[in-house]
Amino acid sequence: MKAREAIEVMARHRGDAVAVCALGMAANEWWAVTKAEDAFYMHGAMGFAASFALGLALSLPKATIWLINADGSLCMNLGCLLTEASQAPKNLKHFVVDNQVYQTVGAVPMVNQGRTDYAAIALGAGITRVRAIETVSDLEKAMPAIAAEEGPSFTVLRVESESGFLRTPPMTYEGPEMKYRFGRTLEKRFGITVFGPQGY
């Protein structure tokens, strides 16, 4: 399956989940499909989407948090799986788009390309709800159960490596605007205070 196909299936089953997207392909494809402002699109911090999503899950235990990660981003922070397993947030679903390349910089091969089993790594870290999915039809069948199960869960989406940078347009805002759009959306939805009286 292609990355866009996987993202489209996931988006149809998202419900009210808050998404956190790794920078690059994962963020750009999620934005292209959903245009969601109640998602946080990581910029300039490769590897840290997982840490951000875990912190969000722990601070908002009544919210469902989806982490849309990528293999390159995961490899820069494999220790996140140990922390996820240790903290065991019931509201966190971790998805990894595994295309075996760094797509947004010209499909440079991933380190240890074709030999790394991310599902096995997650299982070894102590996450028990783990699976790898390779086809659109299998993903369609699996998503209702994934969306309904308790976390933490870990799902590898094995997608095709597509040649070159796909040039999917990124979201139309970043930096401080990202912070305020996302934070204000959470304030409205959950009735919480994210920003103080001076706006930060």
Backbone as CSV, one residue per row, in Angstrom:
resi,resn,N_x,N_y,N_z,CA_x,CA_y,CA_z,C_x,C_y,C_z
1,MET,0.844,-1.192,0.000,0.000,0.000,0.000,0.880,1.243,0.000
2,LYS,0.329,2.342,-0.450,1.034,3.612,-0.463,0.728,4.373,0.831
3,ALA,1.627,5.278,1.186,1.458,6.046,2.420,0.134,6.798,2.429
4,ARG,-0.218,7.434,1.317,-1.462,8.198,1.270,-2.671,7.281,1.507
5,GLU,-2.650,6.089,0.942,-3.754,5.151,1.133,-3.897,4.779,2.606
6,ALA,-2.774,4.531,3.266,-2.818,4.173,4.686,-3.367,5.327,5.518
7,ILE,-2.914,6.531,5.227,-3.371,7.710,5.973,-4.865,7.930,5.757
8,GLU,-5.338,7.731,4.551,-6.768,7.906,4.277,-7.617,6.920,5.078
9,VAL,-7.163,5.679,5.173,-7.901,4.690,5.962,-7.895,5.092,7.434
10,MET,-6.747,5.466,7.951,-6.659,5.872,9.352,-7.570,7.052,9.647
11,ALA,-7.575,8.031,8.756,-8.374,9.245,8.973,-9.858,8.917,9.072
12,ARG,-10.314,7.924,8.332,-11.729,7.553,8.378,-12.131,6.937,9.713
13,HIS,-11.156,6.423,10.443,-11.439,5.765,11.717,-10.973,6.590,12.916
14,ARG,-10.581,7.800,12.686,-9.965,8.611,13.727,-10.912,8.987,14.861
15,GLY,-12.169,9.222,14.535,-13.092,9.687,15.567,-12.647,11.026,16.110
16,ASP,-12.575,11.146,17.437,-12.173,12.418,18.046,-10.732,12.391,18.549
17,ALA,-9.927,11.466,18.046,-8.532,11.370,18.493,-7.753,12.627,18.130
18,VAL,-6.865,13.024,19.019,-5.931,14.122,18.764,-4.678,13.503,18.163
19,ALA,-4.252,14.009,17.010,-3.097,13.430,16.326,-1.846,14.268,16.547
20,VAL,-0.722,13.582,16.686,0.603,14.213,16.707,1.389,13.582,15.575
21,CYS,1.920,14.401,14.674,2.544,13.878,13.461,4.038,14.199,13.415
22,ALA,4.831,13.192,13.096,6.256,13.404,12.905,6.483,14.317,11.704
23,LEU,7.567,15.087,11.753,7.822,16.026,10.672,8.078,15.300,9.352
24,GLY,7.856,16.008,8.258,8.093,15.435,6.940,6.872,14.743,6.389
25,MET,7.082,13.580,5.790,6.033,12.871,5.071,4.806,12.594,5.919
26,ALA,4.998,12.141,7.169,3.847,11.797,8.017,2.962,13.013,8.253
27,ALA,3.586,14.138,8.610,2.820,15.365,8.863,2.167,15.886,7.591
28,ASN,2.915,15.905,6.513,2.382,16.459,5.260,1.211,15.645,4.730
29,GLU,1.311,14.320,4.810,0.230,13.467,4.311,-1.007,13.572,5.197
30,TRP,-0.818,13.642,6.529,-1.978,13.778,7.422,-2.696,15.099,7.159
31,TRP,-1.930,16.170,6.985,-2.537,17.469,6.682,-3.273,17.424,5.346
32,ALA,-2.659,16.813,4.336,-3.262,16.749,3.007,-4.609,16.040,3.040
33,VAL,-4.730,15.015,3.882,-5.961,14.230,3.947,-6.990,14.868,4.875
34,THR,-6.553,15.427,6.005,-7.504,15.856,7.036,-7.676,17.368,7.180
35,LYS,-6.643,18.151,6.854,-6.627,19.600,7.138,-6.982,19.865,8.610
36,ALA,-6.578,18.971,9.479,-6.979,19.027,10.886,-6.129,20.006,11.681
37,GLU,-6.793,20.929,12.369,-6.093,21.853,13.254,-5.998,21.308,14.675
38,ASP,-6.712,20.219,14.962,-6.556,19.578,16.257,-5.510,18.472,16.155
39,ALA,-4.518,18.705,15.312,-3.358,17.835,15.199,-2.124,18.708,15.359
40,PHE,-1.077,18.143,15.951,0.178,18.889,16.091,1.169,18.337,15.085
41,TYR,1.687,19.207,14.236,2.609,18.827,13.165,4.022,19.227,13.579
42,MET,4.847,18.238,13.874,6.185,18.506,14.382,7.028,19.193,13.311
43,HIS,7.767,20.225,13.728,8.681,20.930,12.827,10.060,21.006,13.466
44,GLY,11.081,20.685,12.710,12.452,20.910,13.155,12.873,20.105,14.373
45,ALA,12.227,19.006,14.650,12.560,18.207,15.836,12.356,16.731,15.511
46,MET,13.148,16.218,14.600,12.993,14.833,14.182,13.238,13.893,15.355
47,GLY,12.313,12.973,15.563,12.432,12.010,16.635,11.612,12.343,17.864
48,PHE,11.142,13.585,17.973,10.495,14.010,19.213,8.972,13.973,19.178
49,ALA,8.381,13.592,18.062,6.919,13.465,18.027,6.451,12.449,19.062
50,ALA,7.216,11.381,19.243,6.836,10.342,20.202,6.833,10.880,21.627
51,SER,7.839,11.663,21.985,7.907,12.224,23.330,6.768,13.209,23.561
52,PHE,6.477,14.018,22.539,5.387,14.993,22.639,4.047,14.281,22.815
53,ALA,3.824,13.248,22.017,2.559,12.506,22.085,2.394,11.812,23.431
54,LEU,3.469,11.250,23.960,3.390,10.589,25.262,3.054,11.599,26.353
55,GLY,3.708,12.747,26.334,3.404,13.776,27.321,1.961,14.234,27.238
56,LEU,1.469,14.369,26.019,0.078,14.779,25.816,-0.885,13.716,26.353
57,ALA,-0.577,12.455,26.080,-1.435,11.361,26.549,-1.492,11.312,28.077
58,LEU,-0.359,11.546,28.709,-0.323,11.494,30.169,-1.016,12.705,30.800
59,SER,-0.950,13.852,30.131,-1.564,15.057,30.697,-3.058,15.168,30.381
60,LEU,-3.502,14.457,29.340,-4.923,14.454,28.972,-5.423,13.012,28.923
61,PRO,-5.552,12.360,30.071,-5.883,10.930,30.079,-7.258,10.593,29.509
62,LYS,-8.153,11.584,29.421,-9.470,11.315,28.858,-9.513,11.512,27.346
63,ALA,-8.431,12.000,26.773,-8.349,12.206,25.320,-7.649,11.022,24.671
64,THR,-8.075,10.656,23.488,-7.374,9.631,22.717,-6.292,10.312,21.887
65,ILE,-5.066,9.848,22.023,-3.932,10.446,21.317,-3.401,9.446,20.293
66,TRP,-3.321,9.899,19.051,-2.720,9.100,17.986,-1.388,9.728,17.606
67,LEU,-0.343,8.927,17.627,0.967,9.352,17.143,1.163,8.800,15.732
68,ILE,1.284,9.700,14.761,1.566,9.293,13.376,3.061,9.493,13.169
69,ASN,3.820,8.441,13.374,5.275,8.511,13.328,5.774,7.983,11.987
70,ALA,7.056,8.088,11.759,7.677,7.537,10.552,8.909,6.747,10.971
71,ASP,9.348,5.839,10.120,10.469,4.983,10.500,11.730,5.789,10.791
72,GLY,11.994,6.822,9.998,13.176,7.642,10.241,13.111,8.354,11.575
73,SER,11.958,8.893,11.889,11.764,9.587,13.154,11.862,8.620,14.330
74,LEU,11.269,7.451,14.196,11.341,6.456,15.263,12.788,6.058,15.535
75,CYS,13.568,5.873,14.473,14.955,5.428,14.649,15.814,6.454,15.381
76,MET,15.411,7.724,15.328,16.166,8.748,16.043,15.796,8.811,17.521
77,ASN,14.798,8.020,17.937,14.363,8.058,19.327,13.756,6.714,19.722
78,LEU,14.492,5.631,19.491,13.961,4.304,19.814,13.680,4.145,21.304
79,GLY,14.365,4.928,22.126,14.121,4.859,23.558,12.708,5.239,23.950
80,CYS,11.988,5.931,23.046,10.600,6.304,23.347,9.753,5.075,23.626
81,LEU,10.089,3.946,23.011,9.282,2.738,23.198,9.410,2.205,24.624
82,LEU,10.582,2.330,25.211,10.766,1.914,26.601,9.915,2.768,27.530
83,THR,9.893,4.081,27.266,9.126,4.985,28.120,7.633,4.760,27.932
84,GLU,7.190,4.556,26.689,5.773,4.262,26.445,5.347,2.998,27.181
85,ALA,6.167,1.960,27.113,5.837,0.706,27.790,5.806,0.898,29.302
86,SER,6.743,1.689,29.820,6.811,1.920,31.261,5.621,2.723,31.765
87,GLN,5.282,3.791,31.050,4.173,4.651,31.468,2.816,4.044,31.131
88,ALA,2.769,3.236,30.096,1.575,2.472,29.693,0.297,3.308,29.629
89,PRO,0.307,4.419,28.886,-0.921,5.217,28.784,-1.991,4.483,27.979
90,LYS,-3.167,4.322,28.564,-4.237,3.588,27.906,-4.809,4.325,26.703
91,ASN,-4.511,5.608,26.591,-5.105,6.439,25.532,-4.153,6.726,24.382
92,LEU,-3.022,6.031,24.302,-2.026,6.318,23.261,-1.964,5.199,22.228
93,LYS,-2.115,5.581,20.956,-1.936,4.657,19.822,-0.751,5.169,18.989
94,HIS,0.257,4.347,18.803,1.475,4.714,18.087,1.480,4.009,16.731
95,PHE,1.409,4.797,15.665,1.471,4.269,14.304,2.811,4.663,13.681
96,VAL,3.437,3.748,12.970,4.700,4.042,12.285,4.544,3.763,10.799
97,VAL,4.708,4.798,9.992,4.691,4.640,8.536,6.092,4.193,8.122
98,ASP,6.201,2.945,7.715,7.500,2.319,7.437,7.669,2.132,5.926
99,ASN,8.400,3.061,5.318,8.658,2.929,3.875,10.128,2.649,3.573
100,GLN,10.934,2.480,4.625,12.340,2.089,4.527,13.237,3.129,3.879
101,VAL,12.731,4.375,3.763,13.561,5.455,3.219,13.241,6.753,3.965
102,TYR,14.142,7.722,3.829,13.863,9.086,4.261,13.224,9.786,3.063
103,GLN,11.879,9.719,2.992,11.158,10.118,1.785,11.360,11.581,1.404
104,THR,11.274,12.473,2.383,11.244,13.900,2.054,12.602,14.468,1.680
105,VAL,13.660,13.679,1.792,14.972,14.164,1.346,15.473,13.347,0.157
106,GLY,14.531,12.805,-0.617,14.903,12.136,-1.853,14.990,10.636,-1.779
107,ALA,14.283,10.025,-0.816,14.243,8.568,-0.680,15.614,7.963,-0.377
108,VAL,16.377,8.637,0.483,17.644,8.086,0.959,17.344,6.836,1.787
109,PRO,18.056,5.727,1.553,17.735,4.485,2.264,17.849,4.634,3.782
110,MET,16.921,4.013,4.501,16.973,3.969,5.955,18.177,3.156,6.403
111,VAL,18.704,3.497,7.566,19.751,2.685,8.161,19.209,1.265,8.369
112,ASN,20.027,0.272,8.041,19.641,-1.142,8.198,18.401,-1.480,7.374
113,GLN,18.282,-0.855,6.237,17.094,-0.981,5.386,16.714,-2.435,5.118
114,GLY,15.435,-2.753,5.369,14.908,-4.067,5.059,15.188,-5.147,6.093
115,ARG,15.969,-4.820,7.125,16.311,-5.837,8.121,15.738,-5.531,9.503
116,THR,15.312,-4.303,9.725,14.812,-3.926,11.046,13.339,-4.275,11.187
117,ASP,12.976,-4.908,12.293,11.596,-5.280,12.588,11.116,-4.399,13.741
118,TYR,10.433,-3.301,13.400,10.014,-2.345,14.427,8.967,-2.931,15.365
119,ALA,8.119,-3.799,14.848,7.120,-4.447,15.694,7.799,-5.306,16.757
120,ALA,8.841,-6.024,16.368,9.573,-6.858,17.317,10.277,-5.998,18.366
121,ILE,10.802,-4.850,17.952,11.457,-3.943,18.893,10.451,-3.435,19.920
122,ALA,9.257,-3.035,19.457,8.219,-2.544,20.365,7.788,-3.640,21.338
123,LEU,7.633,-4.848,20.821,7.247,-5.979,21.676,8.330,-6.235,22.725
124,GLY,9.576,-6.187,22.293,10.695,-6.397,23.214,10.799,-5.303,24.258
125,ALA,10.329,-4.096,23.903,10.353,-2.985,24.855,9.287,-3.142,25.929
126,GLY,8.288,-3.978,25.673,7.256,-4.206,26.667,5.864,-3.762,26.266
127,ILE,5.704,-3.311,25.020,4.370,-2.968,24.520,3.736,-4.260,24.014
128,THR,2.557,-4.583,24.502,1.982,-5.908,24.191,1.029,-5.907,23.010
129,ARG,0.399,-4.769,22.724,-0.541,-4.700,21.602,0.217,-4.179,20.383
130,VAL,0.739,-5.113,19.605,1.653,-4.792,18.511,1.229,-5.552,17.273
131,ARG,1.303,-4.893,16.118,1.062,-5.587,14.853,1.727,-4.823,13.709
132,ALA,1.919,-5.542,12.592,2.407,-4.932,11.351,1.385,-5.229,10.263
133,ILE,1.085,-4.210,9.459,0.053,-4.327,8.423,0.643,-3.900,7.091
134,GLU,0.345,-4.677,6.040,0.987,-4.433,4.747,0.020,-4.065,3.629
135,THR,-1.283,-4.274,3.799,-2.217,-4.006,2.707,-3.347,-3.100,3.181
136,VAL,-3.945,-2.403,2.221,-5.072,-1.513,2.531,-6.233,-2.316,3.093
137,SER,-6.515,-3.468,2.508,-7.654,-4.268,2.980,-7.437,-4.750,4.410
138,ASP,-6.220,-5.154,4.743,-5.935,-5.588,6.109,-6.040,-4.417,7.079
139,LEU,-5.618,-3.242,6.638,-5.717,-2.069,7.498,-7.175,-1.694,7.741
140,GLU,-7.980,-1.751,6.693,-9.417,-1.472,6.831,-10.046,-2.415,7.856
141,LYS,-9.681,-3.688,7.795,-10.240,-4.668,8.724,-9.769,-4.432,10.151
142,ALA,-8.518,-4.020,10.297,-7.920,-3.905,11.622,-8.269,-2.612,12.346
143,MET,-8.543,-1.526,11.619,-8.679,-0.218,12.251,-9.782,-0.121,13.298
144,PRO,-10.963,-0.707,13.108,-11.969,-0.599,14.175,-11.468,-1.147,15.505
145,ALA,-10.782,-2.281,15.473,-10.261,-2.870,16.708,-9.124,-2.037,17.279
146,ILE,-8.254,-1.520,16.407,-7.152,-0.677,16.883,-7.703,0.576,17.542
147,ALA,-8.692,1.191,16.912,-9.268,2.419,17.462,-9.951,2.172,18.801
148,ALA,-10.492,0.969,18.996,-11.264,0.670,20.203,-10.420,0.117,21.343
149,GLU,-9.262,-0.456,21.051,-8.490,-1.121,22.095,-7.812,-0.131,23.040
150,GLU,-7.472,-0.631,24.223,-6.700,0.171,25.158,-5.257,0.250,24.691
151,GLY,-4.626,1.374,24.961,-3.221,1.520,24.672,-2.380,1.088,25.868
152,PRO,-1.088,1.210,25.745,-0.447,1.670,24.522,-0.468,0.572,23.462
153,SER,-0.628,0.992,22.221,-0.556,0.035,21.121,0.436,0.549,20.095
154,PHE,0.910,-0.350,19.264,1.967,-0.020,18.298,1.645,-0.716,16.989
155,THR,1.449,0.067,15.945,1.072,-0.480,14.642,2.051,-0.012,13.575
156,VAL,2.699,-0.963,12.930,3.599,-0.649,11.820,2.810,-0.732,10.526
157,LEU,2.844,0.341,9.749,2.183,0.388,8.438,3.271,0.260,7.375
158,ARG,3.393,-0.918,6.800,4.441,-1.152,5.806,3.960,-0.654,4.457
159,VAL,4.538,0.455,4.012,4.102,1.088,2.770,5.224,1.056,1.741
160,GLU,4.844,1.301,0.499,5.822,1.291,-0.589,6.776,2.468,-0.474
161,SER,8.019,2.218,-0.859,8.968,3.306,-1.017,8.710,3.947,-2.373
162,GLU,8.327,5.217,-2.366,8.021,5.906,-3.612,9.208,6.773,-4.008
163,SER,9.508,6.789,-5.271,10.749,7.410,-5.726,10.718,8.920,-5.547
164,GLY,11.781,9.425,-4.917,11.942,10.865,-4.785,11.015,11.502,-3.769
165,PHE,11.143,12.791,-3.639,10.310,13.584,-2.744,8.952,13.768,-3.397
166,LEU,7.890,13.386,-2.698,6.560,13.425,-3.290,6.001,14.838,-3.443
167,ARG,6.628,15.790,-2.780,6.205,17.193,-2.856,4.756,17.395,-2.426
168,THR,4.312,16.591,-1.483,3.019,16.854,-0.862,3.131,18.170,-0.118
169,PRO,2.279,19.144,-0.390,2.423,20.439,0.272,2.281,20.305,1.782
170,PRO,3.142,20.974,2.536,3.014,20.938,3.991,1.834,21.780,4.444
171,MET,1.503,21.668,5.712,0.463,22.528,6.273,0.874,23.982,6.068
172,THR,-0.083,24.872,6.072,0.167,26.256,5.665,0.615,27.139,6.826
173,TYR,0.963,26.544,7.959,1.427,27.331,9.098,2.385,26.485,9.926
174,GLU,3.210,27.125,10.717,4.148,26.406,11.570,4.547,27.297,12.737
175,GLY,5.495,26.821,13.532,6.060,27.627,14.601,5.033,28.142,15.599
176,PRO,5.094,29.445,15.928,4.171,30.007,16.920,2.699,29.827,16.536
177,GLU,2.379,29.939,15.236,0.983,29.777,14.835,0.514,28.348,15.104
178,MET,1.394,27.372,14.879,1.079,25.979,15.196,0.738,25.846,16.676
179,LYS,1.595,26.411,17.502,1.394,26.338,18.956,0.027,26.888,19.353
180,TYR,-0.321,28.061,18.837,-1.559,28.700,19.278,-2.799,28.043,18.676
181,ARG,-2.762,27.651,17.420,-3.921,26.962,16.840,-4.210,25.664,17.585
182,PHE,-3.161,24.890,17.819,-3.326,23.598,18.483,-3.762,23.796,19.934
183,GLY,-3.079,24.677,20.650,-3.413,24.901,22.053,-4.816,25.415,22.255
184,ARG,-5.253,26.341,21.413,-6.608,26.881,21.553,-7.665,25.853,21.193
185,THR,-7.352,24.993,20.246,-8.283,23.905,19.921,-8.461,22.978,21.120
186,LEU,-7.360,22.655,21.799,-7.456,21.798,22.985,-8.219,22.498,24.109
187,GLU,-7.991,23.790,24.284,-8.710,24.534,25.322,-10.220,24.453,25.109
188,LYS,-10.644,24.669,23.869,-12.077,24.636,23.565,-12.659,23.240,23.720
189,ARG,-11.955,22.241,23.216,-12.513,20.893,23.219,-12.589,20.307,24.617
190,PHE,-11.533,20.514,25.415,-11.452,19.828,26.703,-11.736,20.742,27.900
191,GLY,-11.999,22.034,27.646,-12.280,22.935,28.742,-11.108,23.102,29.690
192,ILE,-9.897,23.123,29.138,-8.687,23.236,29.942,-7.988,24.559,29.651
193,THR,-7.024,24.905,30.472,-6.220,26.102,30.243,-4.840,25.677,29.742
194,VAL,-4.517,26.085,28.541,-3.202,25.813,27.975,-2.332,27.059,28.088
195,PHE,-2.908,28.212,27.790,-2.162,29.468,27.805,-2.577,30.318,29.001
196,GLY,-1.613,30.974,29.600,-1.891,31.844,30.724,-2.488,33.166,30.296
197,PRO,-2.703,34.081,31.232,-3.375,35.357,30.919,-2.620,36.228,29.922
198,GLN,-1.307,35.998,29.793,-0.534,36.776,28.831,-0.396,36.058,27.486
199,GLY,-1.077,34.931,27.355,-1.127,34.239,26.063,-0.051,33.223,25.825
200,TYR,0.687,32.848,26.854,1.715,31.814,26.647,1.876,30.971,27.900
